[in-house]
Amino acid sequence: MAVAVKIGIDTCKSLLYPFEYQDIIVKYAFENDLEESLVMAVIKTESNYIEDAHSGKASGLMQLTDETAEWVAEKMDINTENIDLMKPKDNIMLGCYYLRYLIDYYGGNLDVALAAYNGGMGNVNEWLKDERYSSDGENLTYIPFEETRNYVKKVNSEMKIYERILSEGEYNKQKK
């Protein structure tokens, strides 16, 4: 009976916290000095690991807009004709680069970078200038967009869960 319960728990965990595209995630997380758990949490939050996800203007696993993808590809010196946002490799490659760019741009402040990933850099830059949302111009004390506020919380929460799963070696068990 205990074995059946354990298998059931592991199956639920793998359905709720998938590990698809792990080789791609590891490669581009490493290349961009990102934690795997962060990339996994962004993918989980953005698309729930649905490769062909669409929401408004954004698409793919990391939900990039065409404009963002073109901008990132240009910064990476990649021909945009060779990019397909619906391909996990391309989407994760561009998404990881963009995430690293935002983290660096905002001085390593992950919450502000995540707010920009979701709500746009223009909005975040305005919020940082506004005393209602930032007391120091570097941190957000309040995010006025509810969706973005919830997004930052959710990514942080999902990241902690993925950190725990990765530290417990669950990924290796699921991969075999």
C-alpha positions in Angstrom: 0.0 0.0 0.0 2.8 2.5 0.9 4.4 1.9 -2.5 1.2 2.7 -4.3 0.8 5.9 -2.3 4.4 6.9 -3.0 3.8 6.2 -6.8 0.6 8.2 -6.6 2.3 11.2 -4.9 5.2 11.1 -7.4 2.8 10.9 -10.3 0.9 13.9 -9.0 4.1 15.8 -8.4 5.4 15.2 -11.9 2.1 16.3 -13.4 1.9 19.4 -11.3 5.7 20.2 -11.6 6.8 18.8 -15.0 10.4 18.4 -16.1 10.0 18.5 -19.8 12.7 20.3 -21.9 15.2 19.8 -19.0 18.2 19.5 -21.3 17.3 22.8 -23.0 16.6 24.5 -19.7 19.9 23.3 -18.2 21.9 24.5 -21.3 20.4 28.0 -21.5 20.1 28.5 -17.7 23.9 27.8 -17.5 24.8 30.0 -20.5 22.9 32.9 -18.9 23.9 32.3 -15.3 20.4 31.5 -14.1 19.1 29.0 -11.7 17.3 26.1 -13.3 14.5 26.5 -10.8 13.9 30.1 -11.9 13.6 29.1 -15.6 11.4 26.2 -14.7 9.2 28.5 -12.5 8.9 31.1 -15.3 7.9 28.4 -17.8 5.4 26.9 -15.3 3.9 30.3 -14.6 3.9 31.5 -18.2 2.7 28.4 -20.1 2.4 25.5 -17.6 4.8 23.8 -19.9 2.4 23.9 -22.9 4.7 24.2 -25.8 2.3 25.9 -28.2 0.7 28.2 -25.6 -0.6 31.6 -26.7 -1.9 34.5 -24.6 -2.6 37.7 -26.4 0.5 38.7 -28.2 2.9 36.3 -26.5 3.6 32.7 -27.4 5.6 29.6 -26.5 6.9 28.2 -23.2 8.2 31.4 -21.9 5.5 33.6 -23.5 7.6 36.0 -25.5 6.1 38.5 -27.9 7.4 38.8 -31.4 8.8 42.2 -30.6 10.7 41.0 -27.6 12.0 37.9 -29.5 13.2 40.1 -32.3 14.9 42.5 -29.9 16.6 39.7 -28.0 17.6 37.9 -31.2 19.2 41.2 -32.4 21.1 41.6 -29.1 22.3 37.9 -29.5 23.2 38.6 -33.1 20.9 35.9 -34.4 19.0 36.1 -37.7 15.3 36.3 -36.7 14.4 34.3 -39.8 15.9 31.3 -38.1 13.8 31.8 -34.9 10.5 30.0 -34.2 9.0 30.9 -30.8 6.9 27.7 -30.9 10.1 25.6 -30.8 11.1 25.0 -27.2 14.8 25.4 -27.9 14.3 28.8 -29.5 11.8 30.0 -27.0 13.9 29.0 -23.9 17.1 30.3 -25.5 15.6 33.8 -26.0 13.6 33.7 -22.8 16.7 32.9 -20.7 18.7 35.6 -22.4 15.9 38.2 -21.8 15.5 37.1 -18.2 19.3 37.5 -17.6 19.2 40.9 -19.4 16.4 42.1 -17.0 18.1 40.8 -13.9 21.3 42.7 -14.9 19.4 45.8 -15.9 17.7 46.0 -12.6 20.9 45.4 -10.6 20.2 41.8 -9.7 16.8 42.6 -8.2 14.9 39.4 -9.2 11.4 40.7 -8.2 11.8 43.9 -10.2 13.2 41.8 -13.2 10.2 39.5 -13.0 7.8 42.5 -12.8 9.4 43.8 -16.0 9.2 40.3 -17.7 5.5 40.4 -17.1 4.5 44.0 -17.0 7.1 45.5 -19.3 10.2 47.5 -18.7 8.5 50.8 -19.5 5.9 50.3 -16.8 8.5 49.1 -14.2 10.8 52.1 -15.0 7.9 54.4 -14.4 6.9 52.6 -11.1 10.5 52.9 -9.9 10.3 56.7 -10.3 7.0 57.0 -8.5 7.2 57.3 -4.7 3.9 55.5 -4.4 5.6 52.3 -5.7 9.2 52.7 -4.9 10.9 54.5 -2.0 14.5 54.2 -3.4 14.1 53.9 -7.2 15.5 50.4 -7.1 12.9 48.3 -5.3 9.2 48.1 -5.8 7.3 48.4 -2.5 4.0 48.0 -4.4 3.2 46.8 -7.9 0.1 48.6 -9.2 -0.8 45.9 -11.8 -2.6 43.1 -10.0 -1.6 40.6 -12.7 2.1 41.5 -12.4 1.9 41.6 -8.6 0.5 38.1 -8.6 2.9 37.0 -11.3 6.0 37.9 -9.2 4.5 36.1 -6.2 3.7 33.0 -8.2 7.1 32.7 -9.9 8.8 33.0 -6.5 6.5 30.4 -5.0 7.0 28.0 -8.0 10.8 28.6 -7.9 10.9 27.5 -4.2 9.0 24.3 -5.1 11.3 23.5 -8.0 14.3 24.2 -5.8 13.1 21.7 -3.3 12.3 19.1 -5.9 15.7 19.5 -7.6 17.5 19.4 -4.2 15.7 16.2 -3.3 16.9 14.6 -6.6 13.3 14.2 -7.8 14.4 15.3 -11.3 16.8 12.4 -11.6 14.1 10.0 -10.6 11.6 11.4 -13.1 14.1 11.5 -15.9 15.0 7.8 -15.7 
